[in-house]
Structures are given as C-alpha cells and as structure tokens.
Amino acid sequence: MRGRDIGRKIALAGVGAAISLVFVVLAYFVRTLTISFAVLSAVGIMLPLSKGYYKEGLLSAVAVTAGGFFIVGLSIVPFAAASGFYVVFSIFWYEKDKNRLLGYGIKFVYSCLLFFVLYQVIGLLSVDLEKITFLDALPDAALYILFNGVFSICFLLYDFLLEKVFVYLGKLVKRIVK
C-alpha cells in the first residue's frame, strides 16, 4: 500500500508539472496571452497540493522552473515569481494557518519586494515614465508608491483568486482521483 501511495503522489505531481510546463511554453509562444497562461500555469502546481502533497508540489515547481528555463530561457521569471513557489507557499498558508491577516501581511510584503525588483529591472530595460504626460505632476517617490500600491492590490486579488480556484480544484480532484 505504501508504494502505491508514493506512486500516486509522484503521478499527480508529474501531471501537474506537465500542465504547468505546457502553459509556460504557451505563454512564451503566444505573446498576446502571456499573463493569462502564466496564471493558468499555477493550476498545474495546485494539482498535487489539492491532495495535500506539499513536497510533491514543491518538486513540481522546481521541475517546471528548471525545465522551463531550458525551453524559454528568462521568460520563466513570471512563473517563478508568481506561479511556482509562491503558489506552494500561498496554498500551504491557506491550508495550515488560520491567521489570514498575518498571511496577507506576508504576501503584501512579498508583492512590494517583487514590485521593487520588477521596477528596477524594467526601469533599466525599457520603460520611460516621462512620456506619460498626466504623471508629470507627481514626484518620483509618489509615482513609485502609486504603482506599487496598484500592483500590490492586484497581487493580493490574484492571491485571493488562487485560494478560490484551489478550493474548486480540490473538489474536482476529489471526485476524479479516488
């Protein structure tokens, strides 16, 4: 019985990793739906998590990140930042800890850190905020706080929706996988 349980865990993690990898590759090749596919890649990571297989979910995230890096290169960053390891952490916190306020505080700090990194990288690469005319009246610090606030609200909304999709996926997996 023990070997069968391990096989079930690995199979569920493998199927989840395959689903995530397909969406990561689609996000790379279908440029108009990049964000949508990056978000959908989280569903594959949630598959083993829906049965409480956290180690296997983490291994799926590692496998998709490593495999995706060899296929799409640095385009794996959106998955790694918001759909891979973050989903494992978010679902683990949702399932194990009942202190939602602390959880959302940690997720808010993570979103601020993620925005800082993205802001620095994008600022170096291509975005010229000087061309947006209605933002000229704001000082740079206020502009950063405004964008960070909008990003953090969207990120926390994304996290909330992840939890709701996880609940629905858990019910679906319970009916399919006995």
C-alpha positions in Angstrom: 0.0 0.0 0.0 2.9 2.4 0.8 4.4 2.0 -2.7 1.0 2.7 -4.3 0.6 5.9 -2.3 4.1 7.1 -3.4 3.3 6.3 -7.0 0.0 8.2 -6.8 1.8 11.2 -5.3 4.5 11.2 -8.0 2.0 10.7 -10.8 -0.2 13.6 -9.6 2.9 15.8 -9.3 4.1 14.8 -12.8 0.7 15.5 -14.3 0.6 18.9 -12.6 4.2 19.7 -13.7 3.3 18.8 -17.3 0.2 21.0 -17.2 2.3 23.9 -15.8 5.1 23.4 -18.3 2.6 23.4 -21.2 1.2 26.8 -20.0 4.7 28.2 -19.5 5.6 27.3 -23.1 2.3 28.6 -24.4 3.0 31.9 -22.5 6.3 32.2 -24.4 5.0 31.5 -27.8 1.5 33.2 -27.7 2.6 36.7 -26.8 -0.9 38.1 -26.6 -1.9 35.8 -23.8 1.4 35.7 -21.8 -0.1 36.8 -18.5 -3.1 34.5 -18.8 -1.0 31.5 -19.5 1.4 32.4 -16.7 -1.6 32.5 -14.3 -3.0 29.2 -15.7 0.3 27.5 -15.0 -0.5 27.8 -11.3 -3.3 25.3 -11.8 -0.8 22.5 -12.5 1.1 23.3 -9.3 -2.1 23.2 -7.4 -2.9 19.7 -8.6 -0.7 17.8 -6.1 -1.5 20.5 -3.4 -5.2 19.7 -3.7 -4.5 16.3 -2.2 -2.1 17.7 0.5 1.1 16.7 -1.3 3.2 19.7 -0.5 6.6 18.2 -1.1 5.5 16.9 -4.4 4.0 20.4 -5.3 7.3 22.0 -4.4 9.2 19.4 -6.6 6.7 20.2 -9.4 7.6 23.9 -9.1 11.3 23.1 -9.2 10.9 20.8 -12.2 8.8 23.3 -14.2 11.2 26.1 -13.4 14.3 24.1 -14.4 12.6 22.6 -17.5 11.0 25.9 -18.4 14.4 27.7 -18.2 15.9 25.3 -20.7 12.9 25.8 -23.1 12.0 29.5 -22.7 15.1 31.0 -21.0 14.5 34.0 -18.9 10.8 34.1 -19.8 10.3 31.7 -16.9 10.6 34.6 -14.5 6.8 35.3 -14.3 6.2 31.7 -13.5 9.0 31.6 -10.9 7.8 34.8 -9.3 4.1 34.4 -9.1 3.0 30.9 -10.1 5.6 28.4 -8.9 7.0 28.5 -5.4 4.6 31.3 -4.5 1.6 29.1 -5.1 3.0 26.4 -2.9 3.6 28.9 -0.1 0.2 30.5 -0.6 -1.8 27.3 -0.5 0.3 25.9 2.4 -0.5 29.1 4.4 -4.2 28.9 3.4 -4.5 25.3 4.4 -2.4 25.2 7.6 -2.6 28.6 9.2 -5.8 30.2 10.3 -4.3 33.7 10.8 -5.3 35.2 7.5 -4.3 38.8 8.5 -0.7 37.7 9.1 -0.7 35.7 5.8 -1.9 38.7 3.8 0.7 40.9 5.5 3.5 38.5 4.4 2.0 38.4 0.9 1.8 42.2 0.8 5.5 42.5 1.8 6.3 39.9 -0.9 4.4 41.9 -3.5 6.2 45.0 -2.5 9.5 43.3 -2.8 8.5 41.7 -6.2 7.4 45.1 -7.5 10.7 46.7 -6.4 12.6 44.1 -8.3 10.4 44.4 -11.4 10.5 48.2 -11.2 14.3 48.2 -11.1 14.7 45.7 -13.9 12.0 47.3 -16.1 13.5 50.8 -15.4 16.8 49.6 -16.7 15.4 48.0 -19.8 12.7 50.0 -21.5 10.1 52.0 -19.7 10.2 55.7 -20.0 7.7 57.1 -17.5 8.5 60.7 -18.7 6.3 60.0 -21.8 3.2 59.6 -19.7 2.0 63.2 -19.5 -0.6 63.0 -16.7 2.1 61.7 -14.3 4.4 64.7 -14.7 2.9 66.4 -11.7 3.8 63.6 -9.3 7.3 63.3 -7.8 9.2 60.1 -8.4 8.5 58.7 -4.9 4.8 59.3 -5.2 4.8 57.7 -8.6 6.6 54.6 -7.2 4.2 54.4 -4.2 1.2 54.7 -6.6 2.4 52.0 -8.9 3.4 49.8 -6.0 0.0 50.2 -4.4 -1.8 49.3 -7.6 0.5 46.3 -8.1 0.1 45.1 -4.5 -3.7 45.3 -4.7 -3.8 43.3 -7.9 -1.3 40.8 -6.5 -3.5 40.3 -3.4 -6.5 39.9 -5.5 -4.6 37.3 -7.6 -3.8 35.5 -4.3 -7.4 35.6 -3.2 -8.5 34.1 -6.5 -5.8 31.5 -6.2 -7.3 30.3 -3.0 -10.8 30.2 -4.5 -9.5 28.2 -7.6 -7.7 25.9 -5.2 -11.0 25.1 -3.3 -12.8 24.4 -6.6 -9.9 22.3 -7.9 -9.8 20.4 -4.6 -13.4 19.4 -5.1 -12.8 18.4 -8.7 -9.8 16.3 -7.9 -11.6 14.6 -5.1 -14.3 13.5 -7.5 -11.8 12.3 -10.2 -8.9 10.9 -8.1 -10.2 8.4 -5.6 
